[in-house]
Every structure is written in C-alpha cells, then in structure tokens.
Amino acid sequence: MAVSKRLRYEILRRDSHTCRYCGASAPDVPLRVDHVTPVALGGADTPDNLVTSCEPCNSGKSSASPDAHHVAAVSDDALRWAEAMKQAASDLRDKQSPKIAYREAFKSEWESWTRESGWKTERVELLDGWKGSLDAFYEASLPQEVWPDIIEKAMTNPTVKVDNTFRYACGIAWRMVNELQDRARAIASPPAESTVGPMSAVGQAVVELWHREWTTDLERPPTESERANFQESVIRLEAGGGYLDPQELINAAIHGASVGLADIQEALNAEADQRRADIAIDWCDAWMDLDGASPRVQPPDSFLLNVIKSQVDELADGGVSLDRIRRTAILAGFHHSTELHHGLRANEIEHTGTDAFRQRTVDLWTRSFRAGTNRWPEAEERSAFLGHYNRIVADANFYLNDALAAAVAAGAYGDTDLTTCLSRHLSALEIAAQPLGDAK
C-alpha cells in the first residue's frame, strides 16, 4: 500500500523537513519520505519505518546510512530488521557462490565432450532442470572431483542413447552418493561384531563368489555394509540348522549379486522365482521345438503360458522339486499340452487338480491327430474331443485301455468323437457268460 499524502506530511513535519541521513533541509534539497526497511524486504508503511530523506540519499548517491544518531524516531526493531535482512542476503550470496561454481565446473566438463549421433558428431545438450539436479548432488556432498570420471563413463558408453546421457550420468552419481552415505554410517557407528558362530568353508566360498559376481555384474564392488549384511545373512542361514545344498547356495549367490541383493535368503527366494519362470520358458521352447523349423507351428499364447505358470507354482508350493517339475513341463510341451502330469506321482498331481488318465487320453489323441492331419488340433477341436470324452466317462461302460486306443484311432482320422472307435463291452455274449445271478 502506498504512503498516503497525510502520512507523508506528518513524517516531514515530525522530522522538521530535514533529511535524517545527512541533515540537509528544504529548500536546499528536495525531500522524500523513505522506508528504512524496504517494502521488498518486509518493511511496513508505518511511521516507525518511515523517515525524511533528501533525494541524493534516497537514490543511494549518499554514503550516509541510518543510525541511532540520525534516525532517533525510528524504532530499533525496524533498524535491527533491516540489518538482519542485509546479513541474510549476504549469507545467501556466500552460500550460492560455491554452488554456482559447482555447476559451472560440471557444465565446462560436460561441454568438452561430444557423441556420435547418426552420421555426425555433436555436443550433448543438457536437459531442462539440470541445475536442480546438480544442486541436489552438491547438497548431498558429492565431490566436484568425481564428475570428470562420471561424465566420461556416460559419454563413452555405446549402449546409452544420446538423449539418456545425462540421466545415465545422474544414475552413476546417485550410486556414488549412496556409497558415501554407507561409508559415513560405517564411520559414525561401526557394525557390531557378530554374535553368531563363524561361517563354514562353503559359506565363505559363497560370500567370495557373491562379492566377485557383484563387482562384475554391477560394475562396482559391494560396499562394506553390503558385504557385512550378506555375510551376516549366510551365518544366520547356517545357524538355522538343516541341510543346505551347496549348489543352491552358489546359484542363489550368483543370481542375488546380479540383481543387487545383499541377503542370502532373499537371493534364494529370487533365484527360486527365476527358476519357476524358466520352467515356463522351457515348456514354451518344447512346444515350439516339437515341429522343428515348421512354419505352421504357432507359439502358445499368454493365456496358455499363465496356465503353465500357475501349475508350476502349485506344484512347487506343494513340495515337488523344481527339477522334476521342469522335466514334466518339457514333456507336456512336446505333447502340446497345458497339463503337467507326466512323471508325477498321484499325490503330486492332486496339487494341480489334473485327471492323469484324462490328460493321457487327450495327449494321445493330440499326437495322433498331428500325425494323421499334419497339423495340431485347434482349440475348438480340443474342446469338442473333451466333450465326447466326458460323455463316455459318464456312461462308464468301457475299459480304460479301450479309451486310449479309441483316442489314437480317432486322432488318426482327424475325428473329435472317439466313441466311433470305442469298443463297446458288456455285449450279449459277455452277459450270457456271466452267472445268472449277475444278469439283470
């Protein structure tokens, strides 16, 4: 709000029409009403923040400054606030100076590099907001001296797209910040010595293998805290008792290191999940390899793949070894089947709810259909076959082996109805051969 004419007059009258900075008075100099603490710095339009000032002092031409002697009527609070704001502004400038120097050093190094883009070599433009990113690294205490090495790695990595160069450099920088923080925590509070027993020779070998793989795959060695965490997890696992397969521990250490896991139990879980996913891939490969290079074969769709994944999880959660599940999945893939049952025990098959005999019949019909027609049955044909099979099961007047033979015969003709090839038992001759008490 502007100072009113009435208030301006009162200030001039209060100060006897004399400049409170230099003592000049009218009519020798033109007079103004000045804010001791500028409005932009929080000064108010109140009498205790207003003084009479000559034009030279008001425009900054005079070297005089307000003090208690010249501006006795102005409140001490206003003067202290003005001085505090000046000090704060000075502190801000002092703080900004090294930050700006940090940015400029980075920019100078960045602009000294070029990258190939298509058929030409050109500078890589910094993204909008790069200054904010550099400020964050400055506040995180990342030394300015590490930037040349970071920029070199980003600029010379052929796998990084030109547009992603700055983001890649920031990723390297943040990893360094994390390492600095880990190191700082280790210095501030060194890890307590483990109260768990020592590791076995196998455990020590697993830790060393994990360390080597981590360094190779992540392109940096694990920090002291990461190695200590992994070592502690191996000690806890061994202290838990029970048999530990050395090969499983080795596989878990390799897999865990490749994805940055510093806990052996987490690595074991992740490696088991990966093996389950690999089984579904093996099933898919077997499905495709059955016909070799035939262009007619189509890969299984995502729905069928999810069916297999679900059965793999059910069997693995039921305690079936992953090696046996893998063999079963490969056999199912070779039969173009989505039911895992070959090679499994009856109590294991129950985990997936599969009828082993029914699936065996479907598999035989499918393979026979492929051999007789030189193509695999479509989903509608499979569904029709299952409908006929369910009908004869409900009838119940047949021998199991005859159903298998009928499925093979129907498949060879490309027929979905196996009842046309099914031998019917309990004929008149069979009934006649039964004891009279059993004939009905």
C-alpha positions as CSV (number, residue, x, y, z in Angstrom):
1,M,0.0,0.0,0.0
2,A,1.5,3.4,-0.9
3,V,2.2,6.0,1.8
4,S,-0.8,8.5,1.9
5,K,-0.3,12.2,1.5
6,R,-1.5,12.8,5.0
7,L,1.1,10.3,6.5
8,R,3.8,11.8,4.2
9,Y,3.1,15.3,5.5
10,E,3.2,14.0,9.2
11,I,6.6,12.4,8.6
12,L,8.0,15.5,7.1
13,R,6.6,17.6,9.9
14,R,7.9,15.2,12.5
15,D,11.4,15.3,11.0
16,S,11.3,19.2,10.7
17,H,11.7,18.9,6.9
18,T,15.2,17.7,7.4
19,C,17.0,14.6,5.9
20,R,17.5,12.2,8.7
21,Y,20.5,10.7,6.9
22,C,22.7,13.7,6.1
23,G,21.0,16.6,7.8
24,A,20.2,18.6,4.7
25,S,16.9,20.5,4.7
26,A,14.5,22.2,2.3
27,P,14.7,24.3,0.3
28,D,18.4,23.5,-0.3
29,V,17.5,19.9,-1.4
30,P,14.2,18.2,-2.5
31,L,12.9,15.9,0.2
32,R,11.3,12.5,0.0
33,V,9.8,10.0,2.5
34,D,11.9,6.9,2.6
35,H,11.4,3.4,4.0
36,V,14.2,2.4,6.4
37,T,13.5,-1.3,5.7
38,P,12.4,-1.5,2.0
39,V,8.9,-2.9,1.3
40,A,10.5,-5.6,-0.8
41,L,12.4,-6.8,2.4
42,G,9.3,-6.8,4.6
43,G,9.2,-3.1,5.6
44,A,5.9,-1.6,6.5
45,D,4.2,1.7,5.7
46,T,4.1,2.8,9.3
47,P,5.7,5.9,11.0
48,D,8.3,3.8,12.8
49,N,9.7,2.6,9.4
50,L,9.4,6.0,7.6
51,V,11.9,8.8,7.7
52,T,12.5,12.1,5.8
53,S,15.3,11.7,3.2
54,C,16.8,14.1,0.7
55,E,16.7,13.0,-3.0
56,P,20.5,12.1,-3.1
57,C,20.3,9.9,0.0
58,N,17.0,8.3,-1.2
59,S,18.5,7.4,-4.5
60,G,21.6,5.9,-3.0
61,K,24.0,8.6,-4.0
62,S,24.9,9.5,-0.5
63,S,27.2,7.2,1.6
64,A,25.3,8.0,4.7
65,S,23.3,5.3,6.4
66,P,20.6,5.4,9.1
67,D,21.8,5.1,12.6
68,A,20.5,5.9,16.1
69,H,22.0,9.4,15.9
70,H,20.3,10.5,12.7
71,V,17.1,8.4,12.9
72,A,16.3,8.5,16.6
73,A,12.5,8.5,16.0
74,V,12.6,5.2,14.0
75,S,12.1,2.1,16.1
76,D,15.0,0.0,17.0
77,D,13.1,-3.1,15.7
78,A,13.0,-1.6,12.2
79,L,16.7,-0.9,12.2
80,R,17.5,-4.4,13.5
81,W,15.3,-6.0,10.9
82,A,17.0,-4.0,8.1
83,E,20.4,-5.1,9.3
84,A,19.3,-8.7,9.7
85,M,17.9,-8.8,6.2
86,K,21.2,-7.4,4.8
87,Q,23.1,-10.1,6.7
88,A,20.7,-12.8,5.5
89,A,21.2,-11.6,1.9
90,S,25.0,-11.7,2.3
91,D,24.8,-15.2,3.8
92,L,22.7,-16.3,0.8
93,R,25.2,-14.9,-1.6
94,D,28.0,-16.7,0.2
95,K,26.1,-19.9,0.1
96,Q,25.2,-19.6,-3.6
97,S,28.8,-18.8,-4.8
98,P,30.2,-22.3,-4.3
99,K,27.0,-23.9,-5.6
100,I,27.3,-21.8,-8.8
101,A,31.0,-22.7,-9.1
102,Y,30.0,-26.4,-8.7
103,R,27.5,-26.1,-11.6
104,E,29.9,-24.2,-13.8
105,A,32.7,-26.8,-13.3
106,F,30.2,-29.6,-14.3
107,K,29.0,-27.7,-17.3
108,S,32.5,-26.9,-18.5
109,E,33.5,-30.6,-18.3
110,W,30.2,-31.7,-20.0
111,E,30.6,-29.3,-22.9
112,S,34.1,-30.6,-23.6
113,W,32.7,-33.9,-24.8
114,T,30.8,-34.9,-28.0
115,R,28.9,-38.0,-29.0
116,E,28.1,-39.6,-32.4
117,S,24.5,-39.2,-33.5
118,G,23.8,-40.9,-36.8
119,W,26.5,-39.7,-39.2
120,K,27.6,-36.7,-37.3
121,T,29.3,-35.9,-34.1
122,E,27.7,-33.3,-31.9
123,R,27.5,-32.0,-28.3
124,V,25.0,-33.5,-26.0
125,E,22.5,-30.9,-24.8
126,L,21.8,-30.8,-21.0
127,L,18.2,-31.5,-20.1
128,D,15.9,-28.8,-18.6
129,G,16.3,-28.7,-14.9
130,W,20.0,-29.9,-14.9
131,K,20.9,-27.1,-12.5
132,G,18.4,-28.5,-9.9
133,S,20.0,-32.0,-10.2
134,L,23.5,-30.6,-9.8
135,D,22.3,-28.6,-6.7
136,A,20.9,-31.9,-5.2
137,F,24.3,-33.6,-5.7
138,Y,26.0,-30.5,-4.2
139,E,23.8,-30.7,-1.1
140,A,24.5,-34.4,-0.9
141,S,28.2,-33.6,-0.6
142,L,29.2,-35.4,-3.8
143,P,32.7,-34.1,-4.5
144,Q,33.2,-32.0,-7.6
145,E,36.3,-34.0,-8.5
146,V,34.3,-37.2,-9.4
147,W,32.3,-35.5,-12.2
148,P,35.0,-35.8,-15.0
149,D,35.1,-39.6,-14.5
150,I,31.3,-39.9,-14.3
151,I,30.9,-37.8,-17.5
152,E,33.5,-39.9,-19.3
153,K,31.6,-43.1,-18.5
154,A,28.3,-41.6,-19.6
155,M,29.7,-40.2,-22.9
156,T,31.7,-43.3,-23.9
157,N,29.1,-46.0,-23.1
158,P,27.8,-47.1,-26.5
159,T,24.7,-48.8,-25.0
160,V,23.4,-45.4,-23.7
161,K,21.2,-43.5,-26.1
162,V,22.3,-39.9,-26.6
163,D,19.1,-38.5,-25.1
164,N,19.7,-40.5,-22.0
165,T,23.3,-39.5,-21.4
166,F,22.6,-37.0,-18.6
167,R,20.1,-39.4,-16.9
168,Y,22.8,-42.2,-17.0
169,A,25.4,-39.9,-15.5
170,C,23.0,-39.0,-12.7
171,G,22.4,-42.7,-12.1
172,I,26.2,-43.2,-11.6
173,A,26.3,-40.1,-9.4
174,W,23.5,-41.3,-7.1
175,R,25.2,-44.7,-6.7
176,M,28.3,-42.8,-5.5
177,V,26.2,-40.7,-3.1
178,N,24.8,-44.0,-1.7
179,E,28.3,-45.3,-1.2
180,L,29.3,-42.1,0.5
181,Q,26.4,-42.4,2.9
182,D,27.1,-46.0,3.6
183,R,30.7,-45.1,4.3
184,A,29.6,-42.3,6.6
185,R,27.3,-44.6,8.5
186,A,30.1,-47.1,8.9
187,I,32.4,-44.4,10.3
188,A,29.8,-43.0,12.6
189,S,28.7,-46.3,14.0
190,P,30.9,-49.3,13.1
191,P,28.9,-52.5,12.8
192,A,28.9,-54.6,16.0
193,E,30.7,-57.9,15.9
194,S,28.5,-60.8,15.1
195,T,27.3,-62.8,18.0
196,V,26.6,-65.8,15.7
197,G,29.1,-68.6,15.1
198,P,31.6,-68.5,12.3
199,M,30.8,-69.4,8.7
200,S,31.6,-72.8,7.2
201,A,34.0,-73.2,4.4
202,V,31.1,-73.4,2.0
203,G,29.7,-70.2,3.4
204,Q,33.0,-68.4,3.0
205,A,33.2,-69.6,-0.6
206,V,29.6,-68.4,-1.2
207,V,30.4,-64.9,0.2
208,E,33.6,-64.6,-2.0
209,L,31.7,-65.8,-5.1
210,W,28.9,-63.3,-4.4
211,H,31.4,-60.5,-4.0
212,R,33.1,-61.3,-7.3
213,E,29.8,-61.6,-9.2
214,W,28.5,-58.3,-7.7
215,T,31.7,-56.5,-8.8
216,T,31.4,-57.9,-12.3
217,D,27.7,-57.6,-13.0
218,L,27.1,-54.2,-11.2
219,E,30.5,-52.7,-12.3
220,R,31.4,-51.8,-8.8
221,P,32.4,-53.7,-5.7
222,P,29.9,-54.0,-2.9
223,T,30.2,-51.5,-0.1
224,E,31.5,-52.6,3.3
225,S,27.9,-52.5,4.8
226,E,26.6,-54.6,1.8
227,R,29.2,-57.2,2.2
228,A,28.7,-57.3,6.0
229,N,25.0,-57.7,5.5
230,F,25.4,-60.6,3.1
231,Q,28.0,-62.3,5.3
232,E,25.6,-62.0,8.4
233,S,22.8,-63.5,6.4
234,V,24.9,-66.5,5.4
235,I,25.9,-67.0,9.1
236,R,22.2,-66.8,10.2
237,L,21.2,-69.3,7.5
238,E,23.8,-71.8,8.5
239,A,23.0,-71.3,12.2
240,G,19.4,-72.2,11.5
241,G,20.3,-75.9,11.0
242,G,19.1,-78.2,8.3
243,Y,20.7,-79.4,5.1
244,L,21.9,-76.6,2.8
245,D,22.5,-77.7,-0.8
246,P,25.9,-76.0,-1.7
247,Q,24.8,-75.8,-5.4
248,E,21.6,-74.0,-4.5
249,L,23.6,-71.5,-2.3
250,I,26.0,-70.9,-5.2
251,N,23.2,-70.4,-7.7
252,A,21.5,-68.0,-5.3
253,A,24.7,-66.0,-4.6
254,I,25.3,-65.6,-8.4
255,H,21.7,-64.6,-9.0
256,G,21.5,-62.3,-6.0
257,A,24.7,-60.5,-6.9
258,S,23.4,-59.9,-10.5
259,V,20.3,-58.1,-9.2
260,G,21.9,-56.3,-6.2
261,L,20.6,-58.4,-3.3
262,A,22.7,-58.4,-0.1
263,D,20.8,-61.1,1.8
264,I,21.3,-64.8,1.0
265,Q,17.7,-65.7,1.9
266,E,16.3,-63.0,-0.4
267,A,18.7,-64.3,-3.1
268,L,17.4,-67.9,-2.5
269,N,13.8,-66.7,-2.9
270,A,14.6,-64.7,-6.0
271,E,16.6,-67.5,-7.6
272,A,13.7,-69.9,-6.9
273,D,11.2,-67.5,-8.6
274,Q,13.5,-67.2,-11.5
275,R,13.8,-71.0,-11.9
276,R,10.0,-71.2,-11.8
277,A,9.8,-68.7,-14.6
278,D,12.5,-70.6,-16.5
279,I,10.4,-73.7,-16.4
280,A,7.5,-72.0,-18.2
281,I,10.0,-70.9,-20.8
282,D,11.3,-74.4,-21.2
283,W,7.7,-75.6,-21.7
284,C,7.3,-73.0,-24.4
285,D,10.5,-74.0,-26.1
286,A,9.5,-77.6,-26.1
287,W,6.1,-76.6,-27.6
288,M,7.9,-74.8,-30.4
289,D,10.7,-77.4,-30.9
290,L,8.3,-80.2,-31.5
291,D,7.9,-79.4,-35.1
292,G,11.4,-78.2,-35.6
293,A,11.5,-75.4,-38.2
294,S,8.0,-75.9,-39.4
295,P,6.4,-72.5,-40.2
296,R,3.0,-73.8,-39.3
297,V,3.5,-74.2,-35.6
298,Q,2.3,-71.2,-33.6
299,P,3.7,-70.3,-30.2
300,P,1.4,-70.7,-27.2
301,D,-0.5,-67.6,-26.3
302,S,-0.2,-65.7,-23.0
303,F,-3.3,-67.5,-21.6
304,L,-1.7,-70.9,-22.0
305,L,1.6,-69.7,-20.6
306,N,-0.2,-68.4,-17.5
307,V,-1.9,-71.8,-17.1
308,I,1.5,-73.4,-17.0
309,K,2.9,-70.8,-14.6
310,S,0.0,-71.4,-12.2
311,Q,0.6,-75.2,-12.2
312,V,4.3,-74.7,-11.7
313,D,3.6,-72.6,-8.6
314,E,1.0,-75.1,-7.3
315,L,3.5,-78.0,-7.6
316,A,6.4,-76.1,-6.2
317,D,4.4,-74.8,-3.3
318,G,3.3,-78.4,-2.7
319,G,6.9,-79.5,-2.2
320,V,7.6,-81.0,-5.7
321,S,11.3,-80.4,-6.7
322,L,11.8,-77.9,-9.4
323,D,14.0,-80.3,-11.4
324,R,11.1,-82.8,-11.6
325,I,8.6,-80.1,-12.5
326,R,10.9,-79.0,-15.3
327,R,11.0,-82.5,-16.8
328,T,7.3,-82.7,-16.5
329,A,6.8,-79.3,-18.2
330,I,9.1,-80.2,-21.1
331,L,7.2,-83.5,-21.7
332,A,3.9,-81.5,-21.6
333,G,5.3,-79.0,-24.1
334,F,6.3,-81.8,-26.5
335,H,2.7,-83.1,-26.3
336,H,1.3,-79.6,-26.9
337,S,-0.4,-80.0,-23.5
338,T,-1.1,-77.4,-20.8
339,E,-1.5,-80.1,-18.1
340,L,1.6,-81.0,-16.1
341,H,1.3,-84.7,-15.2
342,H,3.9,-86.9,-17.0
343,G,6.3,-88.3,-14.4
344,L,4.4,-87.0,-11.4
345,R,3.1,-89.2,-8.6
346,A,-0.6,-89.3,-7.9
347,N,-0.4,-87.3,-4.7
348,E,1.6,-84.6,-6.6
349,I,-0.8,-84.4,-9.5
350,E,-3.5,-83.6,-7.0
351,H,-1.9,-80.2,-6.4
352,T,-2.9,-79.1,-9.9
353,G,-6.3,-80.9,-9.9
354,T,-5.4,-82.7,-13.1
355,D,-7.0,-86.1,-14.0
356,A,-3.9,-88.0,-15.1
357,F,-5.8,-90.6,-17.2
358,R,-8.0,-88.0,-18.9
359,Q,-4.9,-86.0,-19.8
360,R,-3.1,-89.0,-21.1
361,T,-6.0,-89.8,-23.4
362,V,-6.0,-86.1,-24.6
363,D,-2.3,-86.3,-25.2
364,L,-2.5,-89.5,-27.3
365,W,-5.4,-88.1,-29.4
366,T,-3.5,-84.8,-29.9
367,R,-0.3,-86.5,-31.1
368,S,-2.3,-88.9,-33.3
369,F,-4.2,-86.0,-34.8
370,R,-1.0,-84.2,-35.6
371,A,0.5,-87.4,-37.3
372,G,-2.7,-88.0,-39.3
373,T,-3.5,-84.5,-40.4
374,N,-0.1,-82.8,-40.4
375,R,-1.4,-80.1,-38.1
376,W,-2.2,-79.6,-34.5
377,P,-5.9,-79.6,-33.5
378,E,-7.5,-76.2,-32.9
379,A,-8.8,-75.1,-29.6
380,E,-12.4,-75.8,-30.7
381,E,-11.5,-79.3,-31.8
382,R,-9.8,-80.0,-28.4
383,S,-12.9,-78.7,-26.7
384,A,-15.1,-81.0,-28.8
385,F,-12.9,-84.0,-28.0
386,L,-13.1,-83.3,-24.3
387,G,-16.9,-83.1,-24.6
388,H,-17.1,-86.6,-26.2
389,Y,-14.6,-88.0,-23.6
390,N,-16.7,-86.7,-20.7
391,R,-19.8,-88.3,-22.2
392,I,-18.2,-91.8,-22.3
393,V,-16.9,-91.3,-18.8
394,A,-20.4,-90.6,-17.6
395,D,-21.6,-93.7,-19.5
396,A,-18.9,-95.8,-17.7
397,N,-19.4,-98.9,-19.8
398,F,-15.9,-99.1,-21.3
399,Y,-12.4,-100.3,-20.4
400,L,-9.7,-97.7,-19.8
401,N,-7.3,-99.2,-22.3
402,D,-10.0,-99.2,-25.0
403,A,-10.5,-95.4,-24.4
404,L,-6.8,-94.9,-25.1
405,A,-6.9,-97.0,-28.3
406,A,-10.1,-95.2,-29.4
407,A,-8.4,-91.8,-28.8
408,V,-5.4,-92.8,-31.0
409,A,-7.7,-94.1,-33.8
410,A,-10.0,-91.0,-33.7
411,G,-7.0,-88.7,-33.8
412,A,-5.5,-90.5,-36.9
413,Y,-8.8,-89.8,-38.7
414,G,-8.8,-86.2,-37.5
415,D,-12.1,-87.0,-35.7
416,T,-13.0,-85.4,-32.4
417,D,-15.5,-88.1,-31.5
418,L,-13.7,-91.1,-30.0
419,T,-16.9,-93.0,-29.4
420,T,-16.9,-94.1,-33.1
421,C,-13.7,-96.0,-32.5
422,L,-14.6,-97.3,-29.0
423,S,-15.1,-101.0,-28.5
424,R,-18.4,-101.5,-26.5
425,H,-18.2,-104.1,-23.8
426,L,-20.9,-105.9,-21.9
427,S,-22.2,-107.3,-25.2
428,A,-24.8,-110.1,-25.3
429,L,-22.1,-112.8,-25.4
430,E,-20.5,-111.3,-22.3
431,I,-23.8,-111.0,-20.5
432,A,-24.5,-114.7,-21.3
433,A,-21.2,-115.7,-19.9
434,Q,-21.9,-114.1,-16.5
435,P,-23.5,-116.2,-13.7
436,L,-27.3,-116.0,-13.8
437,G,-27.4,-114.1,-10.5
438,D,-25.4,-111.3,-12.0
439,A,-27.5,-111.0,-15.2
440,K,-30.0,-108.2,-14.9
